[in-house]
């Protein structure tokens, strides 16, 4: 089972104990302490022994889940479009959305929304002009 190896190491250092001294205080094998600090795994019996040696509740040795908030960056992409393709009066050639968006996707960009400036302003003229694509991608640190 998992154990908070960082806390074990911190408490051991606070006591100024070597790994051998902690093993002796907890009544476990030196190799067990080495494995805990390296792999963050220990049996329930070992967790109980360490909690007793450090005089802490066993629950303190549970692994701490680190919640990391994702960060995103955004950009807009203007897509050239011939006027009138939404009007239904005359069929115009549509932009190659698949090629445009797949090209952006190769750099990690995901489509959030496509906007027509006229529609975004609440005006219905039957014409669209150019379109705006809102894209996002996760920022990796």
C-alpha positions as CSV (number, residue, x, y, z in Angstrom):
1,X,0.0,0.0,0.0
2,X,1.1,3.6,-0.6
3,X,2.7,5.7,2.1
4,X,3.7,9.4,2.3
5,X,7.4,8.8,1.7
6,X,8.2,12.5,1.9
7,X,6.8,12.8,5.4
8,X,8.7,9.7,6.5
9,X,11.9,11.3,5.2
10,X,11.0,14.7,6.8
11,X,10.3,13.1,10.2
12,X,13.4,11.0,10.1
13,X,15.5,14.0,9.3
14,X,13.8,16.0,12.0
15,X,14.9,13.3,14.5
16,X,18.4,13.3,13.0
17,X,18.0,9.6,12.5
18,X,19.8,7.6,9.8
19,X,17.8,5.0,7.9
20,X,19.3,2.3,10.2
21,X,18.3,4.2,13.3
22,X,14.7,4.6,12.0
23,X,14.6,0.9,11.2
24,X,15.8,0.1,14.7
25,X,13.2,2.5,16.3
26,X,10.4,1.1,14.2
27,X,11.5,-2.6,14.5
28,X,11.7,-3.1,10.8
29,X,14.4,-4.1,8.4
30,X,16.8,-1.4,6.9
31,X,15.8,-2.5,3.4
32,X,12.1,-1.7,4.3
33,X,13.0,1.9,5.2
34,X,15.0,2.2,1.9
35,X,12.1,0.9,-0.1
36,X,9.6,3.2,1.6
37,X,11.7,6.3,0.9
38,X,12.4,5.2,-2.7
39,X,9.1,3.6,-3.8
40,X,6.6,5.0,-1.3
41,X,5.1,1.6,-0.5
42,X,4.8,-0.2,2.8
43,X,2.6,-2.8,4.5
44,X,0.0,-1.9,7.1
45,X,2.2,-3.4,9.8
46,X,5.1,-1.2,8.7
47,X,2.9,1.9,8.7
48,X,1.8,1.2,12.2
49,X,5.4,0.7,13.3
50,X,6.5,3.9,11.8
51,X,3.6,5.8,13.3
52,X,4.5,4.5,16.7
53,X,8.2,5.3,16.2
54,X,7.4,8.9,15.2
55,X,4.5,9.2,17.7
56,X,2.0,10.3,15.1
57,X,-1.4,9.0,14.0
58,X,-1.2,6.3,11.3
59,X,-3.5,8.5,9.1
60,X,-0.7,11.1,8.8
61,X,1.2,8.5,6.8
62,X,-1.4,8.3,4.1
63,X,-0.1,9.6,0.8
64,X,-1.0,13.2,0.0
65,X,-2.7,13.8,-3.3
66,X,-1.4,16.9,-5.0
67,X,-4.1,18.6,-7.0
68,X,-2.6,20.6,-9.8
69,X,-4.7,23.1,-11.6
70,X,-4.4,23.0,-15.4
71,X,-3.5,26.2,-17.2
72,X,-4.6,27.0,-20.7
73,X,-3.7,29.6,-23.3
74,X,-6.1,30.8,-26.0
75,X,-6.0,32.3,-29.4
76,X,-8.3,33.3,-32.2
77,X,-7.9,32.2,-35.8
78,X,-9.6,34.1,-38.6
79,X,-11.0,31.7,-41.2
80,X,-11.5,33.3,-44.7
81,X,-15.0,32.6,-45.9
82,X,-17.0,33.8,-48.9
83,X,-20.1,35.8,-48.0
84,X,-23.5,34.3,-48.2
85,X,-22.9,30.6,-47.4
86,X,-25.4,30.9,-44.5
87,X,-28.0,32.7,-46.5
88,X,-29.2,29.5,-48.2
89,X,-29.8,31.5,-51.4
90,X,-26.7,30.5,-53.2
91,X,-24.4,27.7,-52.2
92,X,-20.9,28.9,-51.7
93,X,-17.7,26.9,-51.3
94,X,-17.1,26.3,-47.6
95,X,-13.6,26.7,-46.1
96,X,-11.8,23.4,-45.5
97,X,-12.4,23.3,-41.8
98,X,-10.9,19.9,-41.4
99,X,-7.6,20.9,-42.9
100,X,-7.5,24.2,-41.0
101,X,-8.3,22.7,-37.6
102,X,-6.1,19.6,-38.1
103,X,-3.1,21.9,-38.8
104,X,-3.8,23.7,-35.6
105,X,-4.3,20.4,-33.7
106,X,-0.8,19.3,-34.6
107,X,0.4,22.1,-32.3
108,X,-1.9,21.0,-29.5
109,X,-4.7,23.5,-30.2
110,X,-8.3,22.4,-29.6
111,X,-11.4,24.1,-31.1
112,X,-13.7,25.7,-28.5
113,X,-16.1,27.7,-30.7
114,X,-16.5,29.2,-34.2
115,X,-18.1,32.6,-34.4
116,X,-19.4,34.7,-37.2
117,X,-18.9,38.4,-36.2
118,X,-22.4,39.3,-37.5
119,X,-24.0,36.5,-35.5
120,X,-21.9,37.4,-32.4
121,X,-23.3,40.9,-32.6
122,X,-26.9,39.7,-32.8
123,X,-27.3,40.8,-36.4
124,X,-28.7,38.4,-39.0
125,X,-27.9,39.6,-42.4
126,X,-27.7,36.3,-44.2
127,X,-24.0,36.9,-44.8
128,X,-21.2,35.7,-42.7
129,X,-17.9,37.1,-44.0
130,X,-14.9,35.7,-42.2
131,X,-15.3,33.4,-39.3
132,X,-13.4,33.5,-36.0
133,X,-12.3,30.2,-34.4
134,X,-11.5,30.3,-30.6
135,X,-8.8,27.7,-29.8
136,X,-7.2,26.6,-26.5
137,X,-4.3,24.4,-25.5
138,X,-3.0,23.2,-22.2
139,X,0.2,25.0,-21.0
140,X,2.8,22.5,-20.0
141,X,5.4,23.6,-17.5
